[in-house]
Amino acid sequence: MLPYWTLAAPVAAWLILAGTLAGLGGWYALPMTLALLASVIAAVHHAEVVAHRVGEPFGTLVLAVAVTTIEVGLIVSLMVSGGAATAALARDTVFAAVMIILNGMVGLCLLLGSQRHGEQTFTLTGVSASLATLAAIVVLTLVLPNYTLTTPGPMYSGSQLGFIAFVSLALYGTFLLVQTVRHRDYFLPAGGAGGPDSHANPPSRRTAFTSGGLLAVSLAAVVLLGKALAPSIGHAVAAAGAPQALVGIIIALVVLLPESLAAVRAARANRLQTSLNLALGSALASIGLTIPAVAIVSLVTGWTLLLGIDAKSTVLLVLSLMVATLSLSTGRTTVLQGVVHLVIFAVYVFITVVP
């Protein structure tokens, strides 16, 4: 039976969301923030219930794909409502998500997991496949547009954009096929599918379906509350004299909270394979689904879509991919790898605030 608070949290969040229609003042940001945090915790609980029912590696896909699907819907809706002014929205959101996941989320998981359990292990073949696919998609979508000649600036021409969107979707689709069908064992813990919770009785089908529905409701509340809080965050950032690019990072952090919390909990429970599956799978879903979706919007509407990141961001991205490849190349991790990733994340945030 599901705890009552996991049922009450998303309901309360949607009631508070309904209150935003009344145009309440700035004080309303506090209950919205509390509702957002409660929805995040509820979403993680429901995702773990579903994951326990379906098993690995399918379980780690549930939260990643659910969050990314809602995130894509949010970006597309903002593009449709904002028009040409949102040309760089997808690029900024995707780049922030990749940096948060690749350095912040992975670094925190490695640090906290190794701090509690010493050296941790994972299946190298699955992580290597994830990193190879991620590197290919992220460079093709965020770096290559700066060097094409058909159109000037950090953008693709119409035909190039359509082709890259197809390639991104094909790469992500192939990755899902490998992860869930062809080579599922690559993404299971080194000792097999077991783990600390492997002998616990799985939830009933009814409970799993209920949690699946509540997961979607909770995640939608998280994204919509994050969107509603965006103006308040923007005002706070402006009052602090920080660049508006920091708003994108904060919003991405809010959207990724459920995945981050679930990944950290898995690492602390000595399930590093599950943690890395969730983190890297989230990054792949974020870019592999978002870019094709916004490319379709751009091609249909004729709006310009800026994809290429600047030189500073390119350096940080290449460094992140290189360090991730090296730190996850042995199948074993210590606190050192976690600290290195977190330092890169700290530099990314600092350079964003102080460009």
C-alpha positions in Angstrom: 0.0 0.0 0.0 1.3 3.4 -0.9 2.0 5.9 2.0 -0.7 8.5 2.2 1.7 11.4 1.9 2.7 10.2 -1.6 -0.9 10.5 -2.6 -1.5 13.9 -0.9 1.7 15.6 -2.2 0.7 15.8 -5.9 -2.9 16.7 -5.1 -1.7 19.6 -2.9 0.7 20.7 -5.5 -2.0 20.9 -8.2 -4.3 22.8 -5.8 -1.5 25.3 -5.2 -0.9 25.5 -8.9 -4.6 26.4 -9.3 -4.0 29.2 -6.8 -1.6 30.9 -9.2 -4.5 31.7 -11.4 -5.7 34.1 -8.8 -2.7 36.3 -9.2 -1.5 36.1 -5.6 1.5 38.2 -4.5 5.1 37.4 -4.0 4.5 35.6 -0.7 2.9 32.8 -2.7 6.3 31.7 -3.9 6.9 30.0 -0.5 4.0 27.5 -0.7 4.8 26.9 -4.3 8.4 26.0 -3.4 7.3 23.7 -0.6 4.8 22.0 -3.0 7.6 21.6 -5.6 9.9 19.9 -3.1 7.1 17.6 -1.9 6.2 16.7 -5.5 9.9 15.9 -6.2 10.1 13.5 -3.2 6.7 11.9 -4.1 7.9 11.5 -7.8 11.1 9.7 -6.6 9.0 7.3 -4.4 6.6 6.4 -7.2 9.4 6.0 -9.7 11.1 3.5 -7.3 7.9 1.6 -6.9 7.5 1.2 -10.7 11.2 0.4 -11.1 11.0 -2.4 -8.5 8.1 -3.8 -10.4 9.6 -3.8 -13.9 13.2 -4.4 -12.8 16.5 -3.2 -14.3 17.4 -1.6 -16.7 13.7 -0.7 -17.5 13.2 0.8 -14.1 15.8 3.5 -14.7 14.2 4.5 -17.9 10.9 5.3 -16.3 11.9 8.4 -14.4 14.4 9.6 -17.1 12.0 9.4 -20.1 9.0 10.7 -18.1 10.9 13.8 -16.9 12.4 14.4 -20.4 9.0 14.0 -22.1 7.5 16.7 -19.9 10.6 18.9 -20.2 10.3 18.7 -24.0 6.6 19.6 -23.8 7.5 22.6 -21.7 10.3 23.8 -24.1 8.1 23.4 -27.1 5.2 25.2 -25.5 7.5 28.1 -24.5 8.9 28.2 -28.1 5.4 28.3 -29.6 4.3 31.1 -27.2 7.6 33.0 -27.3 8.2 32.8 -31.0 11.5 33.8 -32.5 12.7 35.3 -29.2 13.2 31.8 -27.9 15.7 30.8 -30.5 18.4 29.8 -28.0 16.1 28.3 -25.4 16.5 24.7 -26.4 20.3 25.1 -26.6 20.7 26.7 -23.2 18.4 24.2 -21.5 20.0 21.1 -23.1 23.5 22.3 -22.4 22.6 23.1 -18.7 21.0 19.7 -18.3 24.1 17.9 -19.8 26.5 19.8 -17.5 24.3 19.3 -14.4 24.0 15.6 -15.1 27.5 14.8 -16.3 29.3 16.7 -13.5 26.9 17.6 -10.7 24.7 14.5 -10.6 27.5 12.0 -11.5 30.0 13.7 -9.2 27.6 13.8 -6.2 26.7 10.1 -6.7 30.4 9.0 -6.9 31.4 11.1 -3.9 28.5 10.1 -1.6 28.5 6.5 -2.7 32.3 6.1 -2.3 32.4 8.0 1.0 29.8 5.6 2.4 31.0 2.3 0.8 34.6 2.9 -0.2 35.4 1.7 -3.7 32.3 1.0 -5.8 32.0 -1.0 -8.9 29.8 -1.0 -12.0 29.5 -2.8 -15.4 31.9 -1.0 -17.7 30.4 -2.0 -21.0 27.1 -0.3 -20.3 28.6 3.0 -19.1 31.0 3.0 -22.0 28.1 2.6 -24.5 26.2 5.4 -22.8 29.2 7.8 -22.9 30.0 7.0 -26.5 26.4 7.7 -27.6 26.2 10.9 -25.4 29.5 12.3 -26.8 28.3 11.7 -30.4 24.9 13.4 -29.9 26.1 16.3 -27.9 29.0 17.2 -30.2 26.8 16.9 -33.3 24.0 19.1 -31.9 25.9 21.7 -29.7 29.4 22.0 -31.3 29.2 21.2 -35.0 26.7 24.0 -35.9 29.5 26.5 -35.2 31.6 25.1 -38.0 29.1 24.5 -40.9 29.3 26.8 -43.9 25.8 26.7 -45.5 24.5 29.2 -42.9 26.5 31.7 -40.9 26.4 31.6 -37.1 25.7 28.9 -34.6 22.9 27.2 -36.5 22.1 24.6 -39.1 20.4 25.1 -42.4 16.9 23.5 -42.8 18.2 20.3 -44.4 21.1 20.0 -42.0 18.8 20.5 -39.0 16.4 17.9 -40.3 19.2 15.4 -40.8 20.8 16.0 -37.4 17.4 15.7 -35.7 17.0 12.3 -37.5 20.5 11.2 -36.5 20.0 12.2 -32.9 16.7 10.3 -32.7 18.3 7.3 -34.4 21.2 7.2 -32.0 18.9 7.4 -29.0 16.6 4.8 -30.4 19.5 2.4 -31.0 20.8 3.0 -27.5 17.3 2.1 -26.0 17.3 -1.0 -28.2 20.7 -2.1 -26.9 19.9 -1.2 -23.3 16.5 -3.0 -23.1 16.7 -5.8 -25.6 20.0 -6.7 -27.4 22.5 -6.2 -24.6 20.5 -5.7 -21.5 23.1 -7.4 -19.4 25.5 -4.5 -20.1 23.4 -2.3 -17.9 22.9 -4.7 -15.0 25.1 -4.8 -11.9 28.4 -6.7 -12.2 27.0 -9.4 -9.8 23.7 -9.8 -11.8 20.4 -8.2 -11.5 20.4 -8.4 -7.8 21.1 -5.8 -5.2 20.1 -4.9 -1.6 16.4 -4.8 -2.5 16.4 -7.7 -5.0 14.8 -10.1 -2.6 12.0 -7.8 -1.5 8.6 -8.7 -2.8 7.8 -6.5 -5.8 4.6 -4.3 -5.6 1.4 -5.6 -7.0 0.4 -4.7 -10.6 -2.3 -2.4 -9.2 0.1 -0.6 -7.0 2.6 -0.2 -9.8 0.0 1.2 -12.2 -1.2 3.6 -9.5 2.4 4.8 -8.9 2.9 5.2 -12.6 0.0 7.5 -12.8 1.0 9.5 -9.7 4.5 9.7 -11.1 3.3 11.5 -14.2 1.0 13.8 -12.1 3.9 14.6 -9.7 6.4 15.3 -12.6 3.9 17.5 -14.4 3.4 19.5 -11.1 7.2 19.8 -10.7 7.7 21.2 -14.2 4.7 23.6 -14.0 5.7 24.8 -10.6 9.2 25.4 -11.9 7.8 27.4 -14.8 5.5 29.4 -12.4 8.5 30.1 -10.1 10.7 31.2 -13.1 9.7 35.0 -12.9 10.5 35.0 -9.1 13.8 33.3 -9.8 14.5 35.8 -12.6 13.8 38.8 -10.3 16.1 37.3 -7.6 18.9 36.7 -10.1 18.5 40.2 -11.5 18.5 41.7 -8.0 21.7 39.9 -7.2 23.3 41.3 -10.4 23.9 37.8 -11.9 23.6 37.1 -15.6 20.2 35.8 -16.8 21.9 32.6 -18.0 21.9 31.6 -14.3 18.0 31.3 -14.6 18.4 28.5 -17.1 20.7 26.6 -14.8 18.3 27.0 -11.8 15.2 25.9 -13.9 17.2 22.9 -15.2 18.1 22.0 -11.6 14.5 22.1 -10.6 13.4 19.9 -13.5 16.2 17.4 -12.8 15.6 17.2 -9.0 13.6 14.0 -9.1 16.3 12.2 -11.2 19.1 13.6 -9.1 17.5 12.5 -5.8 16.8 9.0 -7.1 20.4 8.7 -8.5 21.9 9.8 -5.2 19.8 7.5 -3.2 20.8 4.6 -5.4 24.5 5.4 -5.0 24.2 5.7 -1.2 22.5 2.3 -1.2 25.5 0.8 -3.0 23.6 0.5 -6.3 26.1 2.5 -8.4 25.1 0.8 -11.6 21.5 1.9 -11.2 22.7 5.4 -10.3 24.8 5.7 -13.5 22.1 4.2 -15.6 19.7 6.9 -14.4 22.2 9.8 -14.7 23.6 9.0 -18.1 20.2 7.8 -19.4 18.8 11.2 -18.3 21.4 13.1 -20.3 20.8 11.0 -23.4 17.0 11.3 -23.1 17.3 15.1 -22.5 19.3 15.7 -25.7 18.1 12.8 -27.8 14.4 13.8 -27.5 14.6 17.5 -27.1 16.6 18.3 -30.2 14.4 16.4 -32.6 11.3 18.0 -31.1 12.5 21.6 -31.3 13.9 20.9 -34.7 10.4 20.0 -35.9 9.0 23.1 -34.4 11.7 25.2 -36.1 11.2 23.6 -39.5 7.4 23.9 -39.3 7.3 27.5 -38.1 10.4 28.7 -40.0 11.9 30.2 -36.8 15.7 30.2 -36.4 17.1 27.7 -34.0 20.4 28.6 -32.4 22.2 25.4 -31.4 26.0 26.1 -31.3 27.5 26.9 -27.9 30.2 29.5 -27.5 34.0 28.8 -27.1 33.9 28.9 -23.3 31.1 26.4 -23.1 32.7 24.2 -25.7 35.9 23.9 -23.6 33.9 23.0 -20.5 31.8 20.4 -22.4 34.9 18.7 -24.0 36.6 18.7 -20.6 33.5 17.1 -19.0 33.3 14.4 -21.6 37.0 13.7 -21.4 37.0 13.5 -17.6 33.8 11.3 -17.6 35.5 8.9 -20.0 38.6 8.7 -17.9 37.0 8.5 -14.5 34.5 5.8 -15.6 37.0 3.8 -17.6 37.9 1.2 -15.0 34.6 0.0 -13.6 35.6 1.2 -10.2 35.2 4.6 -8.5 36.5 6.4 -5.4 35.8 9.8 -3.9 38.5 11.3 -6.1 36.4 10.9 -9.3 33.4 12.5 -7.5 35.4 15.5 -6.4 36.8 16.1 -9.9 33.4 16.1 -11.4 32.0 18.4 -8.7 34.9 20.8 -9.2 34.2 21.1 -12.9 30.5 21.7 -12.1 31.5 24.4 -9.6 33.6 26.1 -12.3 30.7 25.9 -14.8 28.4 27.6 -12.4 31.0 30.2 -11.3 31.9 31.0 -14.9 28.2 31.4 -15.7 27.8 33.9 -12.9 31.2 35.6 -13.5 31.7 35.2 -17.3 
